Structures are given as structure tokens and as C-alpha cells.
Amino acid sequence: MTTVASNKNNWQTEFYKNGYPNEVIVIGDSPTPPNSPSTSTRSRQHKHDLLPPLQLPRQLRPQKLPCSPVQTPATSKKRRKVDTSIQDSGKKQRSLAQIRRNTTLTTLSSSSCSSGHKSSTKSSPIDDKDGHFLFKPHANLTQRFEMIRVLGQGTFGKVIECYDRQKDCRCAIKIIRAIQKYRDASTIEIRALNTLRKNDPLNIKKCIHLREWFDYQNHICMVFDLCGQSVYDFLKVSNFKPFSLRQIQQLGKQILTSVEYVHGLNLIHTDLKPENILLVNPAFPQEKLSDTSTRILQTTEIRLIDFGSATFEKEFHSLVVSTRHYRAPEIILATGWSYPCDIWSIGCILVEFYTGNALFQTHDNLEHLAMMEVIAGKVPTKMISESRKNGQKYFKYSKLLYPTTETSQQSLTCIKEMKQLHQLIPPDQSQGNAQLYDLLRKIFVYDPKLRIGAKEALQHPFFQQAF
């Protein structure tokens, strides 16, 4: 007994040679540490109780996402169990480091619970093989939100309509795929959305506001107010019936107002299209409407959405941006893009509002350039010479190499039958038509330096006309 007591005293002398700890924390399902006079009652708390964060070396600190009203850090993957008895003095430093790492993870998990977004135990997969969140009607997305229906899905993930139990209202939650590159991209989107909200708290500029965000089971979740359907979906259910000039004026003015505001914050949206313009309340007469009936838009208030591709002017620019139909020529020719690429997209949108159909319906660069030449004339020689090799390959002696031997008959017919701008929007038909046509001529300019800007476009007579 004397020998055992002596060994115990020697062990404690060695282990506590730097002083007694302030508290001993039980990490997950690790063994109970030795008793100590200084042991805090916190060591007996449940593993999900909130623990005080430790000061870690820089390389051990978790990476933080942008600031948000609700911050629920990512739920980390389960780690191997760690032997925390550390009775072997030779393993003491390594074991203590492991304890600190696991303590941080437990603290982060506890923070998730404390902020009202407690993650349920994984009893079944929540992702598909591509990292998309699996939607289940009326299932919980944390204890606060009940999932109702899928509003849309894209490369980034999906948007789900949810019921917010805390605020007693419905909302839209964008759930990012559990893939690291999409999680990384979402941090830029959150930063852009926070910038938009901070500088326009009353939302006068019609950009969607991020209410809050959280991290749920490796999915970044962004909470927004619930709006109506997109302008594209409205056109679709209306059998692609064009909008009136008055509605085009109202919609166009709001879009340009939003984009002018975005550009003023040194942001470029880069993905403007009817799918990314939501109608706040697309009210239309419901009486005796069949699935094929034409809807008449009653109110034109919008919200500009999807800042997932938004880019700050002074930060890295991807080589290719924008959805194909709305892509500016400087992107195809790789001469460098900036704010004017958004204006070109707006021009495409306005034509689509007028005709009901997308202006450039193609998926091929060469055919796209051929269509642009029908609408805007020949590509300037200067722009061709400034383009990179992957842009210059479409030209020879400043002439577009269309058609080629590989060009399909369908493509040839499409280009041959494509109408010029004055045929799509006859300027002699009305004063409103003439003004819209003039505005579009100033938008569909190849050289981005000469293209009209958002602020100047808002002063155009088309937006001053009374319809």
C-alpha cells in the first residue's frame, strides 16, 4: 500500500509540477480524468453544454465565416477517441494538444445548440452523392425551421420554403451543397449580402436581404424573406406572353436601380437573368384560371437575388461568368470584364420582356457571336485584336469565321431567320418603342467602355415616358 501511495504521489507531483489546472473538462466519451482538489463541477456537465473556448495556437483555431446575426459553425466530422488518462509522461504534450483540439470542436458544437439551431443526430443520410441536401416535406431543418417545399435547385444547392417557428412566418432558405468549393463560394456571397443590407437597411434598392445564416451538418444555410415566383416563371405560366411597355419600364427601372446600387458598392452581379429577378407579389386574377390561362401581372415590385457569383471589382475575376444567353461579348472574347457586362445582360432581359423569348438562344460561342452581329453589327477590329487567343480563333482578317464546315443546318437556319433589333422592336410603331429601341442601341455596344452605364440609363427618356 505504501508503494502504491508513493507512486500516486510521484505521478501527481510530475503531472502537476506547473500548478493545478483551473478546471478539468470531460471531452465527448473520453475516460474520466483523475480527481483533483481544483476540479470544477463543470467536468460533470453533459458534453453538449457550452464550454469556455480555449486560446489555441493560430494553426489550431477554426476558420470563421463572415459575420451574421446567427452564427452556427460547421458540425465537424467525428474524430477518433483519445486516451486522456495521460499517465505516460512521455505522451503528455501530444495528449494535451489532442484534448485542446477536441475541446474546441465540442465548444463549437455547443455554440450551435445555444443559438437555436441544434443539429439532430444523424440517423439517416441528409445528403445525396453530390452533396445536395435531401428535402423531406414537413421535416425539421434544425428545431426552428420546418421544411415545406422546394422552390428551386441549381449547381450551388437548393432553395426551400420553410416555416420559421420563432418568428411565426414563412421564409426561403438557400441550402448550399456540402462540397468545400461551394462552401467557400458561399462566404463571398454572405459578405456581398451583408454589404448590401448594411448600406440599404430599408431595402429601397430592391436587392434581396439576408436575414441570417447558419451552418447545419456541413451545409451553409442562408435565410431570406419569402417572395413570389421569378419573372421567368411568371412568363412561363403566362405562355411567354410579352409584358406591356409600361410594365417593361417599371421592371427595367427597378433592375437598373438595383444594379446601379450594386455597382456603387464595387460589386458586379455577373448573373443577371429573369430567373434571378423575383416578383414580390405576382398577383393576378384567380377567377376561372386554368393551367394554360394567361396571367396578367398586377404589381411589378421586384427583388434582385442570387449574389452567389457576385464579384468585388478589385478581387479575382473568373475567366467565364454569366449564364450563356445573357453573356456579354467581352466575356466570350476574353478581353476583360467589369460593370458593363451587367448592362449587356439587362439589355437581353429587356428584349425578352418585349418579345417573351430569350434573345440569344444558343450554347455555342461562334453561333453566339454570329447572333450578336445580327443585333449589334460587326465586331470591331480593335476588340478582336485585344482578345486572347481563345477569342481570336473565331476570326480571320477581322471577319467572323461563321459558318464553318461543322456548322449544322439548324444553326444556319437560326441565324438566317434571326431578326435585327429594329425588326424586333420597330421604332416607328410608337414613341415608347422608339425610346426603348434607342436605349437598347446604347446597351448593345461591343466596347464596354462605350456602353451606357446604369446611372446614365436611368436618365434615358424611356424611363421618363408616361404610358
C-alpha positions in Angstrom: 0.0 0.0 0.0 2.9 2.3 0.8 4.4 1.7 -2.6 1.1 2.4 -4.4 0.6 5.6 -2.5 4.1 6.7 -3.2 3.7 6.0 -7.0 0.5 8.0 -7.0 2.1 10.9 -5.2 5.1 10.8 -7.6 2.7 10.8 -10.6 0.8 13.8 -9.3 4.0 15.6 -8.5 5.2 15.2 -12.0 1.9 15.9 -13.7 1.0 19.0 -11.6 4.6 20.3 -11.5 3.4 23.5 -13.3 0.5 24.0 -10.9 -3.1 22.7 -10.7 -5.5 23.4 -13.6 -8.4 25.7 -13.1 -10.8 23.1 -14.3 -10.9 19.7 -15.9 -13.2 19.3 -18.9 -14.7 15.9 -20.0 -14.4 15.7 -23.8 -17.1 13.6 -25.6 -16.8 10.0 -24.4 -13.3 10.1 -23.1 -12.4 8.4 -19.8 -12.9 10.3 -16.6 -9.7 12.2 -15.6 -8.1 11.7 -12.1 -9.8 13.5 -9.2 -8.2 16.8 -8.2 -8.8 19.3 -5.4 -9.2 22.0 -8.1 -11.6 20.1 -10.3 -14.6 22.2 -11.3 -18.2 20.9 -11.2 -18.2 21.7 -15.0 -16.4 18.4 -15.6 -19.6 16.6 -14.8 -21.8 18.6 -17.3 -23.2 17.0 -20.4 -20.9 17.0 -23.4 -23.3 19.4 -25.2 -23.2 22.1 -22.5 -21.4 25.3 -23.5 -17.7 25.2 -22.7 -15.5 28.2 -22.4 -13.3 28.5 -25.5 -9.6 27.8 -25.1 -6.9 30.0 -26.5 -5.4 28.0 -29.3 -2.3 28.4 -31.4 -3.2 30.1 -34.8 -3.0 26.8 -36.7 -5.5 25.1 -34.4 -8.2 27.8 -34.5 -11.2 27.1 -36.6 -11.7 29.2 -39.7 -14.6 31.7 -39.3 -17.2 32.6 -41.9 -18.4 36.2 -42.4 -20.3 37.8 -39.5 -24.0 37.2 -39.3 -26.9 37.7 -36.8 -26.9 34.0 -36.3 -23.6 32.1 -36.4 -23.7 28.4 -36.1 -20.3 26.9 -37.1 -19.9 23.8 -39.1 -20.5 20.4 -37.5 -17.2 18.7 -37.8 -16.6 15.1 -38.7 -16.4 12.6 -35.8 -12.9 12.1 -34.6 -11.2 9.1 -33.1 -11.4 8.6 -29.4 -8.4 10.0 -27.5 -6.8 8.4 -24.4 -6.9 11.3 -21.9 -5.6 9.5 -18.9 -2.0 10.7 -20.0 -0.4 8.5 -17.3 2.6 8.1 -19.6 4.6 11.3 -19.1 6.3 10.8 -22.5 2.8 11.2 -24.2 1.7 14.2 -22.1 2.3 17.0 -24.6 0.7 15.1 -27.6 -2.4 14.2 -25.5 -2.9 17.7 -24.2 -2.8 19.0 -27.7 -5.4 16.5 -28.8 -7.6 17.5 -25.8 -7.5 21.1 -26.9 -8.5 20.3 -30.4 -11.4 18.1 -29.3 -12.4 20.7 -26.7 -12.7 23.3 -29.5 -14.9 21.1 -31.6 -17.1 20.3 -28.6 -17.4 24.1 -27.8 -18.3 24.9 -31.5 -21.0 22.2 -31.4 -22.3 23.5 -28.2 -22.5 27.0 -29.6 -24.7 25.6 -32.4 -27.1 24.3 -29.8 -27.2 27.6 -27.8 -28.1 29.7 -30.9 -31.3 27.8 -31.6 -30.1 25.7 -34.5 -29.4 22.4 -32.7 -28.4 19.7 -35.1 -30.3 16.4 -34.8 -28.4 13.2 -34.5 -27.7 11.7 -37.9 -29.9 8.7 -38.0 -30.1 8.7 -41.8 -28.2 10.4 -44.7 -29.1 14.1 -45.2 -27.1 14.4 -48.5 -27.1 12.8 -51.8 -23.9 11.6 -53.5 -23.4 15.1 -55.0 -23.6 16.8 -51.6 -27.2 18.2 -52.2 -29.3 18.4 -49.1 -32.1 15.8 -49.1 -35.5 17.5 -48.8 -38.2 15.8 -46.7 -41.6 17.5 -46.6 -42.5 18.8 -43.1 -39.2 17.5 -41.6 -37.2 19.8 -39.4 -34.3 21.9 -40.6 -33.0 22.5 -37.1 -35.6 22.8 -34.3 -36.6 26.2 -35.5 -37.5 25.6 -39.2 -40.0 23.2 -40.8 -39.4 22.4 -44.4 -42.4 22.9 -46.7 -41.4 22.7 -50.4 -38.5 23.1 -52.8 -38.6 26.5 -54.5 -35.6 25.9 -56.8 -32.4 24.0 -57.3 -29.1 24.8 -59.0 -25.5 24.0 -59.1 -25.0 25.7 -55.7 -27.6 23.6 -53.9 -31.4 24.3 -53.4 -33.8 26.8 -52.0 -36.5 25.5 -49.7 -39.6 27.3 -48.4 -39.7 26.8 -44.6 -41.9 27.8 -41.7 -40.0 29.8 -39.1 -41.4 28.8 -35.7 -39.5 31.5 -33.8 -40.9 34.4 -36.0 -44.2 32.7 -36.9 -43.8 33.3 -40.7 -42.6 31.6 -43.8 -39.2 32.2 -45.3 -36.9 30.9 -48.0 -33.7 29.1 -47.0 -30.8 28.7 -49.5 -29.0 25.5 -48.6 -25.5 25.2 -50.1 -24.1 21.8 -51.2 -21.8 20.1 -48.7 -18.9 20.5 -51.0 -16.0 22.6 -49.9 -15.7 24.8 -53.1 -19.4 25.7 -52.8 -19.0 26.4 -49.0 -16.1 28.7 -49.9 -18.1 30.5 -52.5 -20.9 31.0 -50.1 -18.6 33.0 -47.8 -18.2 35.5 -50.6 -22.0 35.6 -51.2 -22.6 36.2 -47.5 -20.1 39.0 -47.5 -21.8 40.6 -50.5 -25.2 40.2 -49.0 -24.1 41.7 -45.7 -22.6 44.7 -47.6 -25.9 45.2 -49.5 -28.0 45.1 -46.3 -25.7 47.3 -44.3 -25.8 50.1 -46.9 -29.5 49.9 -47.6 -31.3 48.8 -44.3 -34.7 49.9 -45.6 -34.2 48.0 -48.9 -35.0 50.9 -51.1 -32.7 49.5 -53.8 -34.7 46.2 -54.2 -31.9 43.8 -53.6 -32.7 40.7 -51.6 -31.8 41.0 -47.9 -30.1 38.2 -45.9 -31.9 37.8 -42.6 -29.4 35.5 -41.1 -27.3 32.4 -41.8 -26.1 29.3 -40.0 -24.2 26.1 -40.7 -26.2 22.9 -40.4 -24.5 19.5 -40.8 -21.9 20.9 -43.2 -24.5 22.9 -45.2 -24.3 26.7 -45.2 -27.9 27.9 -44.8 -29.0 31.4 -45.7 -32.4 32.7 -44.6 -34.3 35.2 -46.7 -37.8 36.7 -46.8 -40.2 34.7 -48.9 -41.1 36.4 -52.2 -43.2 35.3 -55.2 -42.1 33.5 -58.3 -39.3 34.7 -60.6 -40.1 36.8 -63.7 -39.1 33.8 -65.9 -41.6 31.5 -64.1 -44.3 34.2 -64.5 -43.6 34.4 -68.2 -43.7 30.6 -68.4 -47.1 30.2 -66.8 -48.3 33.1 -68.9 -47.3 31.2 -72.1 -44.5 33.6 -72.6 -46.8 36.5 -73.3 -44.7 39.7 -73.5 -45.1 42.5 -71.0 -46.5 45.8 -71.9 -44.3 48.8 -72.4 -45.4 50.2 -69.1 -44.5 47.0 -67.3 -41.2 46.9 -69.1 -40.5 50.4 -68.0 -41.4 49.7 -64.3 -39.4 46.4 -64.2 -36.4 47.8 -66.1 -36.2 50.9 -63.9 -36.1 48.7 -60.7 -33.5 46.4 -62.2 -31.2 49.3 -63.2 -31.8 51.0 -59.8 -30.6 47.7 -58.1 -27.7 47.3 -60.4 -26.6 51.0 -60.0 -26.6 50.4 -56.2 -24.6 47.2 -56.5 -22.1 48.8 -58.8 -21.8 51.7 -56.3 -20.6 49.2 -53.7 -17.8 48.0 -56.1 -19.8 44.8 -56.8 -20.6 43.2 -60.1 -23.6 40.8 -60.1 -22.4 38.8 -63.2 -25.5 36.6 -63.4 -28.5 38.9 -64.3 -31.4 37.0 -65.9 -35.2 36.7 -65.4 -34.7 33.7 -63.1 -32.8 35.9 -60.7 -35.5 38.6 -60.5 -38.3 37.8 -58.1 -41.7 39.3 -58.1 -42.5 40.3 -54.5 -46.2 39.5 -55.0 -47.1 38.5 -58.6 -50.9 39.0 -58.0 -53.2 38.2 -60.9 -56.9 37.4 -61.2 -57.5 33.9 -60.0 -61.1 33.5 -61.2 -61.6 30.7 -63.7 -57.9 30.4 -64.4 -56.8 27.1 -65.9 -53.3 25.9 -66.0 -52.9 27.2 -69.6 -54.6 30.6 -69.0 -52.6 33.8 -69.5 -51.8 35.6 -66.2 -51.9 39.4 -66.1 -49.3 40.9 -63.8 -50.9 43.2 -61.3 -47.9 44.5 -59.4 -44.3 44.8 -60.7 -42.3 45.2 -57.4 -39.2 43.0 -57.6 -36.2 41.8 -55.7 -32.8 41.1 -57.3 -31.5 37.8 -56.0 -28.6 35.3 -56.3 -25.4 37.0 -55.4 -23.5 33.7 -55.4 -21.4 34.8 -58.4 -21.1 38.4 -57.4 -17.6 39.7 -57.6 -15.9 42.7 -56.0 -14.2 44.8 -58.7 -10.8 44.6 -57.1 -10.9 40.9 -56.4 -10.2 37.9 -58.6 -12.3 37.7 -61.8 -13.1 34.3 -63.2 -12.5 33.9 -66.9 -16.1 33.0 -67.7 -19.2 34.4 -65.9 -22.9 34.9 -66.7 -25.5 32.5 -67.9 -24.9 31.9 -71.7 -28.0 33.7 -73.1 -27.1 36.9 -71.2 -23.3 36.8 -71.6 -21.5 39.9 -72.8 -19.2 39.8 -75.8 -16.1 40.8 -73.7 -16.5 37.6 -71.8 -16.6 35.4 -74.9 -13.7 37.3 -76.4 -11.8 37.3 -73.1 -10.9 41.0 -73.3 -11.6 41.5 -69.6 -15.0 42.2 -67.9 -16.3 44.6 -65.3 -19.5 46.5 -64.5 -20.6 46.8 -68.2 -21.2 43.1 -68.5 -24.2 43.5 -66.2 -25.6 46.2 -68.5 -25.4 43.9 -71.6 -27.4 41.3 -69.6 -30.0 43.9 -68.8 -30.4 44.7 -72.5 -31.0 41.0 -73.2 -33.6 40.9 -70.4 -35.5 44.0 -71.7 -35.8 42.4 -75.2 -37.0 39.2 -73.6 -39.7 41.2 -71.7 -40.8 42.8 -75.0 -40.9 39.6 -77.1 -41.4 36.9 -74.5 -38.4 34.9 -75.7 -34.7 34.9 -75.0 -32.7 37.0 -77.5 -29.6 34.8 -77.8 -30.8 31.2 -77.7 -27.5 29.3 -78.2 -24.9 27.2 -76.4 -22.0 27.8 -78.8 -19.6 30.7 -78.8 -19.3 31.0 -82.5 -23.0 30.9 -83.1 -23.4 33.4 -80.2 -21.1 35.8 -81.9 -23.0 35.4 -85.2 -26.2 36.3 -83.4 -24.6 39.3 -81.8 -23.5 40.5 -85.3 -27.2 40.4 -86.4 -28.2 42.5 -83.4 -25.2 44.9 -83.0 -23.3 44.8 -86.3 -19.8 43.6 -86.9 -17.4 43.0 -84.0 -14.9 45.9 -84.0 -11.4 45.1 -85.2 -9.8 46.7 -82.2 -11.8 44.4 -79.9 -10.7 41.4 -81.9 -7.1 42.4 -81.7 -7.4 42.9 -77.9 -8.9 39.5 -77.3 -7.0 36.5 -76.2 -6.2 33.5 -78.5 -9.3 31.7 -77.5 -11.2 34.7 -78.7 -9.2 35.4 -81.8 -9.7 31.9 -83.1 -13.3 32.8 -84.2 -12.0 35.4 -86.6 -9.7 35.7 -89.7 -8.8 39.1 -91.1 -11.2 40.6 -88.7 -14.1 38.6 -90.2 -16.1 36.1 -88.1 -15.4 32.6 -89.3 -19.1 31.6 -89.5 -20.3 29.3 -90.8 -17.7 26.5 -90.8 -17.8 23.0 -92.3 -19.1 21.8 -88.9 -22.0 24.2 -88.7 -25.3 22.5 -88.6 -28.2 23.3 -90.9 -30.3 24.1 -87.8 -27.7 26.8 -86.8 -27.6 28.2 -90.3 -31.4 28.5 -90.4 -31.5 30.1 -87.0 -29.0 32.8 -87.9 -30.7 33.4 -91.3 -34.2 33.8 -89.7 -33.0 35.9 -86.7 -34.4 39.4 -86.7 -32.4 42.6 -86.4 -33.1 44.9 -83.4 -35.2 47.3 -85.4 -37.3 44.4 -86.5 -37.7 43.0 -83.0 -38.7 46.4 -81.6 -40.0 48.6 -84.5 -39.1 52.2 -83.5 -41.7 53.7 -85.9 -44.6 51.8 -84.1 -44.9 54.2 -81.2 -42.9 56.8 -79.2 -42.4 54.2 -76.4 -41.0 51.7 -78.9 -38.6 54.4 -80.4 -37.3 55.2 -76.9 -36.8 51.5 -75.9 -35.1 50.9 -79.2 -32.7 53.8 -78.7 -31.9 52.6 -75.1 -31.1 49.1 -76.4 -28.8 50.5 -79.1 -26.8 52.2 -76.4 -26.7 49.0 -74.4 -25.7 46.6 -77.2 -22.3 48.2 -77.8 -19.4 45.8 -78.1 -16.8 48.1 -76.4 -17.7 48.0 -72.7 -16.0 51.4 -72.3 -18.6 52.9 -74.7 -21.6 51.1 -73.4 -24.1 53.1 -71.4 -23.9 52.8 -67.6 -26.7 52.1 -65.1 -26.9 55.6 -63.8 -27.0 57.1 -67.3 -29.5 54.5 -68.5 -31.9 55.6 -65.6 -31.9 59.1 -67.1 -32.9 57.9 -70.5 -36.2 59.2 -71.9 -37.7 55.7 -72.0 -37.9 55.8 -68.2 -39.4 59.3 -68.2 -42.2 58.5 -70.6 -45.7 58.2 -69.3 -47.5 55.2 -70.6 
